[in-house]
Amino acid sequence: MKKAMIYIPLLVLLLPPILLAEPVFHNSKAFIEASKNDKSVKKEMDDYLELTRKMLTDAELTDGLTYLRLSDCLAGHDDGEVLKSFRKAILQDIEENNMTTAYKDSQAIVLWWPMTMAMKVSAGETSREDVKKMFGCSSAHDTLIPKMTPSSAG
């Protein structure tokens, strides 16, 4: 019996590491497929979902900006109902995948942007219009961060 106990830990050390499974977004994918929105809105939802998936494991600061821009795009459909319903499906998938903590961590990257820009507006380093453009849907797939101009409000 003792010999078997010695070999088991060695066997465990020799096994390849188990990779974490990618999160499965059944509810979100079903939401997109069932959506009666046109192809461009479905494309926005796909992009938003893929970015959410990426942010759960390997988020970069610019992902937070893209997330805000895509949110603005989706909020522009059906008075924001598309985004609200789609987020519910995503959150349900995140809970089912036991990734709530990772999701909350990824939201810190998202929140960094409006908090930082609010400080810049308060300090007169940029204008509200520039911030609106920066977070707007028209910039959703733009990876460049626009140059901020000092606020004339002082």
C-alpha positions in Angstrom: 0.0 0.0 0.0 2.7 2.5 0.8 4.4 2.0 -2.6 1.2 2.9 -4.4 1.0 6.1 -2.3 4.5 7.1 -3.4 3.8 6.6 -7.1 0.5 8.5 -7.2 2.0 11.9 -6.4 4.7 11.2 -9.0 2.1 10.4 -11.6 0.2 13.6 -10.8 3.5 15.6 -11.4 4.0 13.9 -14.8 0.5 14.7 -16.1 0.2 17.8 -18.3 -1.4 20.8 -16.6 -5.1 21.0 -17.0 -6.1 24.1 -18.9 -9.0 26.2 -17.7 -12.0 25.7 -20.0 -13.1 28.7 -22.0 -16.4 30.1 -20.7 -19.4 28.9 -22.6 -22.0 31.6 -23.5 -25.1 29.5 -24.3 -27.6 32.1 -23.2 -25.9 35.0 -24.9 -25.5 33.1 -28.2 -29.1 32.0 -28.1 -30.1 35.7 -27.4 -28.2 36.8 -30.5 -29.7 34.0 -32.7 -33.2 34.8 -31.5 -32.8 38.5 -31.9 -35.0 40.1 -34.6 -32.4 42.9 -35.1 -30.6 43.3 -38.4 -27.2 41.8 -39.1 -25.3 45.0 -38.1 -26.8 44.9 -34.6 -26.1 41.1 -34.3 -22.5 41.9 -35.3 -22.3 44.5 -32.5 -23.6 41.9 -30.1 -21.1 39.3 -31.3 -18.2 41.8 -30.9 -19.5 42.8 -27.4 -19.7 39.1 -26.4 -16.2 38.3 -27.7 -14.8 41.3 -26.0 -16.5 40.3 -22.7 -15.0 36.8 -23.1 -11.5 38.3 -23.7 -11.8 40.6 -20.7 -12.6 37.7 -18.4 -9.1 36.2 -18.9 -6.8 38.7 -20.6 -8.0 42.3 -20.4 -6.0 45.3 -21.6 -6.8 48.9 -20.7 -7.9 49.7 -24.3 -10.5 46.8 -24.1 -12.3 48.9 -21.5 -12.6 51.8 -23.9 -13.8 49.5 -26.7 -16.3 47.9 -24.3 -17.8 51.4 -23.5 -18.0 52.3 -27.2 -19.8 49.0 -28.1 -22.1 49.5 -25.1 -23.0 52.9 -26.5 -23.7 51.3 -29.9 -26.0 48.7 -28.4 -27.7 51.3 -26.1 -28.8 53.1 -29.3 -31.1 50.3 -30.3 -34.7 50.0 -29.0 -34.1 52.7 -26.3 -31.4 50.6 -24.7 -33.5 47.5 -24.3 -31.2 45.4 -26.6 -28.3 46.2 -24.3 -30.2 45.6 -21.1 -31.5 42.2 -22.2 -28.3 41.1 -23.8 -26.3 42.0 -20.6 -28.8 39.9 -18.6 -28.0 36.9 -20.8 -24.2 37.5 -20.5 -24.4 37.8 -16.7 -26.4 34.6 -16.5 -23.7 32.9 -18.6 -20.9 34.4 -16.4 -22.7 33.1 -13.2 -23.1 29.6 -14.8 -19.4 29.6 -15.6 -18.5 30.6 -12.1 -16.6 33.7 -13.4 -18.4 36.4 -11.4 -15.1 37.5 -9.7 -13.3 37.7 -13.1 -16.2 39.7 -14.5 -16.1 42.2 -11.6 -12.3 42.5 -12.0 -12.7 43.2 -15.7 -15.2 46.0 -14.9 -12.5 47.9 -13.1 -10.8 48.3 -16.4 -14.0 49.6 -17.9 -14.7 52.0 -15.0 -11.2 53.4 -15.2 -12.1 55.3 -18.4 -15.1 57.4 -17.2 -13.5 58.1 -13.8 -10.2 59.3 -15.4 -12.0 61.4 -18.0 -14.3 62.9 -15.3 -11.2 64.0 -13.5 -9.8 65.5 -16.7 -13.0 67.4 -17.4 -13.0 68.7 -13.7 -9.5 69.9 -14.1 -10.2 71.6 -17.4 -7.9 69.3 -19.3 -10.5 68.3 -21.8 -14.1 69.1 -22.8 -17.3 67.1 -22.3 -17.7 67.0 -26.1 -14.4 65.3 -26.5 -15.3 62.8 -23.9 -18.6 62.1 -25.6 -16.9 61.5 -28.9 -14.3 59.3 -27.3 -16.9 57.0 -25.7 -19.4 57.2 -28.6 -20.5 54.4 -30.9 -18.9 56.1 -34.0 -15.5 55.2 -32.5 -16.4 51.6 -31.5 -13.9 49.9 -33.7 -11.3 52.7 -33.6 -8.3 51.6 -31.6 -6.8 55.1 -31.4 -7.5 57.2 -28.4 -8.4 60.7 -29.6 -6.4 63.7 -28.5 -8.2 65.6 -25.8 -8.4 69.4 -26.1 -8.5 71.6 -23.0 -11.9 72.7 -21.9 -13.0 76.2 -22.6 -15.3 76.1 -19.6 -12.2 76.7 -17.4 
